[in-house]
Amino acid sequence: MSALVEKENIVNAEQLEIKKARIEPAEAKMAVRFIRVHEKARMPAYGSIHAAGADLHAAEASVVPAKGKALITTGLTMELPAGHYGRVAPRSGLAAKHFIDVGAGVIDSDYRGELRVLLFNFSDVDFEVKEGDRIAQLICEKISQVNYVEVESLEDTQRGDGGFGSTGVAAAQ
């Protein structure tokens, strides 16, 4: 195979991979409406083409005390589509490097207040949040509301009432 043909095949393969990686056009995506209620608020943004969560930014500086918690403002209000909720999830880098986690991460579709993020600091040192820092991820998920029915008994299963480690940690043989 000539060098020219080989180079052409590589270019075509790269173009094919780029086409495969493209996500649906913006007009085909579901819209989530936001209002900036703080002058320093930033819109959520995906960090990569296939990211599940859009990064949420701090609208102002704050400190999450060691072994404590803080409510961080994003400066945004939003309108989620009916049948969906917003899940506020931790950023893996903050968790791994600084022991920062997110709490109370459910945003109902009928909530219209300011979006704030509850950060927990499990480290022994205060964690400084700077204005504009990416503090959490927002994931829009479908929900299923169900009817809760009280009954006298439940169907038996092999697992039964075993929980909290009852299946062990070793790989199944």
Secondary structure as GFF3:
##gff-version 3
##sequence-region A 1 173
A	DSSP	alpha_helix	3	21	.	.	.	ID=ss1
A	DSSP	three_ten_helix	26	28	.	.	.	ID=ss2
A	DSSP	beta_strand	33	36	.	.	.	ID=ss3
A	DSSP	beta_strand	45	46	.	.	.	ID=ss4
A	DSSP	beta_strand	54	57	.	.	.	ID=ss5
A	DSSP	beta_strand	62	64	.	.	.	ID=ss6
A	DSSP	beta_strand	69	73	.	.	.	ID=ss7
A	DSSP	beta_strand	76	79	.	.	.	ID=ss8
A	DSSP	beta_strand	84	89	.	.	.	ID=ss9
A	DSSP	alpha_helix	92	98	.	.	.	ID=ss10
A	DSSP	beta_strand	100	103	.	.	.	ID=ss11
A	DSSP	beta_strand	106	107	.	.	.	ID=ss12
A	DSSP	beta_strand	116	121	.	.	.	ID=ss13
A	DSSP	beta_strand	127	129	.	.	.	ID=ss14
A	DSSP	beta_strand	134	142	.	.	.	ID=ss15
###
